[in-house]
Amino acid sequence: MPKINWLKAEVTLCKQGNLEVVKYFSTLMGLCNGHDTYVKHPTCMCEVAAKYAKMVEDDKDHEFLISLDDELYLNVWP
């Protein structure tokens, strides 16, 4: 459990800062993938499992967008 907590904290704290977007994305996805190796997700093929998998992927997208450098991408937001 401590490893999961550490990875969640690292994902939350991960920011683009002065990294190029590709490097930042790779760093964030590495942390997310590391987290996924410790968290047990449903493996059944039911509709609920597919919805859950979509929700997990959407959360990763949100983490990425939330931590982009606001100064660089300010004109993209509504």
C-alpha positions as CSV (number, residue, x, y, z in Angstrom):
1,M,0.0,0.0,0.0
2,P,2.8,2.6,0.7
3,K,4.0,2.2,-2.9
4,I,0.5,2.9,-4.3
5,N,0.2,6.0,-2.0
6,W,3.6,7.2,-3.2
7,L,2.8,6.7,-6.8
8,K,-0.6,8.5,-6.4
9,A,1.2,11.4,-4.8
10,E,3.8,11.5,-7.5
11,V,1.1,11.6,-10.2
12,T,-0.7,14.4,-8.4
13,L,2.6,16.4,-8.0
14,C,3.8,15.8,-11.5
15,K,3.7,19.1,-13.4
16,Q,5.0,20.0,-16.8
17,G,7.2,22.8,-15.5
18,N,10.0,23.5,-18.0
19,L,9.8,20.0,-19.6
20,E,8.9,19.6,-23.2
21,V,5.3,18.2,-23.5
22,V,6.6,14.8,-24.8
23,K,9.0,14.4,-21.9
24,Y,6.3,15.4,-19.4
25,F,3.8,13.0,-20.9
26,S,6.3,10.2,-20.8
27,T,7.1,10.9,-17.1
28,L,3.4,11.1,-16.2
29,M,2.5,8.0,-18.1
30,G,5.4,6.1,-16.5
31,L,4.0,7.0,-13.0
32,C,0.5,6.0,-14.1
33,N,1.6,2.7,-15.5
34,G,3.7,2.0,-12.4
35,H,0.5,2.7,-10.3
36,D,-1.5,0.4,-12.5
37,T,0.9,-2.5,-11.8
38,Y,-0.1,-2.4,-8.1
39,V,-3.8,-1.6,-8.4
40,K,-6.1,-4.5,-9.2
41,H,-8.6,-3.6,-11.9
42,P,-11.6,-5.7,-12.9
43,T,-10.7,-8.3,-15.5
44,C,-14.2,-9.5,-16.5
45,M,-15.5,-8.6,-19.9
46,C,-18.9,-7.2,-18.7
47,E,-20.2,-3.7,-19.6
48,V,-19.3,-2.4,-16.2
49,A,-15.6,-3.4,-16.5
50,A,-15.5,-1.6,-19.9
51,K,-17.0,1.5,-18.4
52,Y,-14.5,1.4,-15.5
53,A,-11.6,1.0,-17.9
54,K,-12.8,4.1,-19.8
55,M,-13.1,6.0,-16.5
56,V,-9.5,5.1,-15.6
57,E,-8.2,6.2,-19.0
58,D,-10.2,9.5,-18.7
59,D,-8.6,10.1,-15.3
60,K,-5.2,9.8,-16.9
61,D,-6.2,12.3,-19.6
62,H,-7.4,14.7,-16.9
63,E,-4.2,14.4,-14.9
64,F,-2.2,15.2,-18.1
65,L,-4.3,18.3,-19.0
66,I,-4.5,19.6,-15.4
67,S,-0.8,19.6,-15.0
68,L,0.2,21.3,-18.3
69,D,2.0,24.6,-17.9
70,D,-0.8,27.2,-17.8
71,E,1.4,29.9,-19.3
72,L,2.0,27.9,-22.5
73,Y,-1.5,26.6,-23.0
74,L,-3.6,29.4,-21.6
75,N,-5.2,30.1,-25.0
76,V,-6.4,26.5,-25.4
77,W,-8.7,26.7,-22.3
78,P,-12.2,28.1,-22.7
